[in-house]
Amino acid sequence: QVQLVESGGGLVQAGGSLRLSCAASGSISSRNVMGWYRQAAGKQRELVAHFTTGASTNYADSVKGRFTITRDNPKNTVYLQMDSLKPEDTALYYCEGFCAALAQEYWGVGTQVTVSS
């Protein structure tokens, strides 16, 4: 059974920081975790940060320079370090995994991030 479990969300003041974690288990590892997405109330889910070919990363323009995505393969965990948070970063944050062998996409249930002004 595949599981992606997000944690680390919470309430923070504007300018603060949070670190989100995405723990992979089952027949999926952190190497299969491709990125972080978020969905604000009343809006569509959007890409925040993801891994591209090799060790490269890509970020939404709105978070460039403030968010950093990293992998810790021995811990089977992917992180999203979020600094200089803004109220517009408030959303439910999800990690997304993909298993190429099965052509299967996986999602966690999300962790809520709320940034107060």
GULUMDREN-5218 format. One line per field, with one value per residue: x, y, z of N, C-alpha, C, O in turn; residue number from 1. Coordinates in steps of 0.001 Angstrom, whole numbers, plus 500000, padded with zeros to 6 digits. Atoms other than C-alpha are relative to their C-alpha. Layout:
N
nx X ...
ny Y ...
nz Z ...
cax X ...
cay Y ...
caz Z ...
cx X ...
cy Y ...
cz Z ...
ox X ...
oy Y ...
oz Z ...
donu NUM ...
! end
This chain:
117
nx 500842 499228 500441 499283 500575 499460 500080 499231 500789 500441 500285 498779 500149 499306 498570 499501 499552 500460 499425 500921 499391 500805 499412 500467 499897 500600 499251 499569 498942 499867 499559 501202 500723 499609 500116 501001 501066 500859 501320 500653 501458 500634 499065 499516 498713 498890 498675 499166 498602 499847 498725 499956 499021 498837 500211 500467 501288 500693 500919 500942 499437 500466 499270 498561 499185 500544 500249 498973 500392 498845 500281 499133 500360 499922 501183 501167 500794 499771 500322 500194 499674 500712 499558 500633 501378 500947 501399 500428 499510 500976 500564 499759 498812 499958 498878 500426 499045 500275 499267 499978 500220 501433 500685 500968 499749 500448 500130 500314 501250 499692 499783 500472 499122 500733 499096 500772 499345
ny 498806 498776 498878 498729 499312 498660 499437 498771 498791 499316 498570 499225 498600 499599 499869 501177 501167 501342 501057 501098 501297 500988 501300 501034 501363 501008 500291 498729 499396 498555 499765 499906 498765 499090 498594 499444 499179 499402 499592 499033 500088 499430 499933 501274 500455 499487 500513 499112 500339 501400 500474 500277 501027 499995 499364 498625 499634 498905 499370 498996 498653 499365 500484 500022 499244 500131 501415 500927 501408 500883 501418 500760 501366 500967 499842 500152 498795 498793 498821 498697 498917 498802 498812 498724 500346 498914 500455 500679 501381 500811 501037 501397 500408 501426 500509 500856 501024 500669 501230 500166 501411 500265 498826 499681 498780 500121 498748 500048 499309 498587 499351 498631 498887 498749 498892 498831 498722
nz 500000 500124 499186 499924 498850 499807 498652 499817 500211 498789 500077 499826 500394 501219 499794 499298 500760 499681 500810 500229 500274 500714 499733 500929 499479 500864 501219 500571 499193 500196 501377 500824 499684 501064 499678 499102 500583 498984 500449 499132 500028 501176 501129 500503 499491 500805 499696 499195 500239 500380 500500 501431 500343 499131 498705 500214 499422 500660 499060 500484 499890 498772 498826 500281 499055 498634 499711 500460 499936 499858 499742 499109 500388 498886 499165 500872 499755 500793 499200 500625 499078 500432 499264 500378 500378 500249 499865 501220 499977 499275 500866 499643 500752 500302 500770 501105 500365 501279 500239 501449 500352 499950 500563 498960 499245 498617 499265 498590 499675 499860 498717 500131 499645 499892 499714 499583 500321
cax 500000 501289 501162 502197 501716 502181 502886 504292 501494 500061 499307 502147 502450 503477 507249 507547 508713 507417 508908 506537 507371 506101 506817 506579 505904 504769 505795 506793 509903 510966 512518 508981 507828 507814 506676 504457 501160 498718 495071 493620 489927 487916 490934 492422 495318 498625 502188 504475 507767 508917 511908 512846 515386 518223 518526 517134 514192 511585 509390 506290 507184 505204 507481 510875 513547 511325 510602 513047 512236 514656 514802 516176 516199 517485 514477 512159 510986 510655 510612 509348 511074 508922 510400 509124 505580 502801 499040 498599 500537 497576 496389 496188 499558 499868 502793 502529 504206 504510 505484 506596 506531 502828 502010 500311 500034 499684 498570 498567 495615 497407 498509 496974 499129 497573 499524 498076 498789
cay 500000 503396 506268 509883 511710 515447 517247 520491 522866 525357 528979 531457 535228 536893 536830 533586 530147 526600 523337 520828 517140 514452 510946 508158 504542 501307 500601 504231 506021 509613 509217 508885 512117 514676 517872 520048 521585 523826 524695 527822 528079 528640 528223 525483 523370 524839 523633 525119 523288 520119 518054 517968 515776 514741 516862 520026 521839 524244 526720 528756 532398 533374 531360 531663 532745 531941 528190 525311 521689 518987 515192 513040 509587 507681 509106 508593 512158 515243 518677 522092 524869 527973 531308 534876 533579 535805 535695 534635 531450 530276 526976 523231 521840 518423 516316 514324 511085 509189 505618 505339 501525 501560 504871 505715 509070 509360 512172 512739 514282 517577 519826 523225 526339 529570 532827 535743 539348
caz 500000 499035 501465 501246 504526 504762 508024 509359 508482 510909 511651 511247 511015 507787 507440 509361 508272 508172 507009 505487 505326 502978 504232 501670 502581 501055 497490 496919 498070 498334 494902 493550 495194 492442 494059 496193 495178 496991 496786 498313 499113 495947 493681 491565 492737 491596 491410 494054 493566 491887 490912 487282 485498 487752 490860 489333 490841 489565 491432 490829 490248 493340 495656 493976 496402 499402 499174 498834 498019 499135 499427 502221 500677 503743 505625 502652 503094 500923 502507 501560 503464 503326 504391 504274 504228 502954 503565 499935 500718 502799 501312 501716 500662 499028 497920 494717 493841 490589 489882 486263 486292 487150 485455 488726 490458 494230 496537 500265 502113 502581 505409 506041 506041 507270 507197 509154 508263
cx 500872 499414 500923 499324 500696 499844 500785 499233 499605 499690 501278 499732 500764 501466 500625 500360 499300 500776 498991 500782 499005 500701 499373 500176 499259 500881 500414 501055 500052 500446 498809 499205 500501 499892 498910 499021 499227 498669 499394 498488 499446 500887 500411 501328 501096 501319 500785 501477 500069 501399 499880 501088 501240 499670 499478 498634 499400 498950 499021 500613 499657 500789 501507 500754 499516 499823 501128 499514 501265 499523 500988 499661 500158 498781 498711 499043 500419 499508 499694 500252 499375 500402 499285 498561 499109 498575 499508 500569 499039 499311 500175 501118 500042 501355 499455 501112 499600 500880 499940 499686 498514 499186 498912 500426 499409 499967 499798 498703 500230 500224 499693 501041 499161 500961 499161 500791 500246
cy 501237 501071 501183 500789 501334 500432 501301 501278 500633 501454 500769 501440 500272 500279 498814 498859 498744 499015 498860 498732 499118 498662 498960 498628 499037 499774 501274 500578 501497 500327 500117 501270 501087 501466 500329 500857 500644 500395 500924 499883 500698 500090 498603 499639 500504 499394 501040 499768 498541 499706 499771 498948 500104 500634 501424 500208 501183 500537 500918 501383 500638 499577 499979 500885 499898 498546 499158 498569 499146 498573 499471 498538 498978 500082 499847 501189 501127 501186 501206 501045 501280 501163 501236 499786 501225 499478 499249 498587 499073 499028 498638 499510 498476 499625 498977 499037 499345 498770 499708 498567 499661 501091 500469 501250 499831 501379 499716 500756 501483 500452 501482 500997 501273 501097 501230 501276 500826
cz 500000 500908 499846 501111 500184 501457 500036 499768 501319 499731 500296 499563 498713 500327 500689 499059 500486 499136 499909 499688 499253 500161 499082 500636 499076 498796 499268 500929 499727 498582 499051 500276 499065 500395 500993 499210 501143 499378 501041 499837 498761 498771 499573 500643 499072 500456 500787 499677 499588 499517 498507 499758 500878 501342 499866 500621 499242 500967 499287 500213 501348 501240 499782 500978 501431 500420 499432 500184 500064 500264 501015 499761 501134 500925 499191 500109 499063 500818 499109 501076 499464 500905 499479 499543 499909 500183 498767 499849 500743 499049 500661 499088 499891 499392 499002 499650 498689 499869 498507 499585 499947 499322 500958 500761 501404 500647 501484 500245 500256 501426 499831 500472 499997 500437 500329 499708 501248
ox 501844 498202 502146 498128 501897 498896 501497 499765 499834 499598 501943 498889 501730 501787 501850 500317 498897 501233 498632 501853 497797 501741 498152 501159 498534 502106 500590 500954 499325 500194 498924 498270 501691 500638 498218 499400 499360 498555 499110 497999 499765 500497 500201 502072 500949 501492 500783 502214 499293 502163 498888 501480 501784 498634 499451 497867 500096 498356 499322 501329 500457 500717 502256 500361 500210 499958 501720 499085 502212 498381 502164 498761 499308 498394 497613 497823 501599 498458 500135 499426 499628 500131 498689 498141 499265 498342 498692 500212 499234 498733 500843 501013 499876 501975 498435 502278 498433 502094 498895 499033 498089 497964 497789 501588 498369 500772 499194 498075 499276 499818 500137 501612 498516 501610 498381 502022 500788
oy 501333 501274 501047 501074 501395 500042 501647 502367 500075 501893 500518 501692 499578 500900 498697 498993 498643 499349 498249 498774 499184 498420 498812 498378 499442 499773 501263 500466 502030 501421 500686 501588 501401 502300 499455 501612 500249 500627 500512 499380 501857 500668 497625 500504 500483 499021 502222 500706 497714 500600 499228 498245 501188 500330 502174 499263 501939 499778 501499 501607 501391 500240 499645 502016 500330 498228 499496 498186 499360 498343 499835 497989 498097 499078 499918 501029 501298 501125 501297 501253 501684 501150 501225 500285 502198 498277 498334 497867 497858 499436 498498 499579 497758 500429 498327 499413 499361 498826 499332 498339 498835 500986 500769 501401 499198 502253 498712 501244 502250 499793 502110 500860 501604 500986 501699 501290 501928
oz 500750 500966 499853 501043 500447 502139 499093 499981 502392 498585 501301 498702 498395 501341 500741 497836 501645 498043 500916 499083 499480 499550 499026 501334 498167 498911 498049 502151 498888 498078 497965 499542 499038 499881 501514 498315 502302 498174 502166 498825 498498 497757 500289 501105 497850 501616 500443 499372 500068 499153 498020 500689 501086 501933 500842 500812 498564 501733 498244 501189 501902 502274 500699 501266 502352 501602 498406 501273 499307 500661 500999 500397 501266 501524 499743 500111 498757 501459 497963 501965 498329 502106 498401 498499 500647 500053 498889 498916 500755 498041 501686 497864 500876 498696 499234 499532 498297 500066 497976 498567 499140 499211 500553 501138 501585 500324 501861 499306 500385 502383 498870 501554 499001 501477 499500 499739 501163
donu 1 2 3 4 5 6 7 8 9 10 11 12 13 14 15 16 17 18 19 20 21 22 23 24 25 26 27 28 29 30 31 32 33 34 35 36 37 38 39 40 41 42 43 44 45 46 47 48 49 50 51 52 53 54 55 56 57 58 59 60 61 62 63 64 65 66 67 68 69 70 71 72 73 74 75 76 77 78 79 80 81 82 83 84 85 86 87 88 89 90 91 92 93 94 95 96 97 98 99 100 101 102 103 104 105 106 107 108 109 110 111 112 113 114 115 116 117
! end
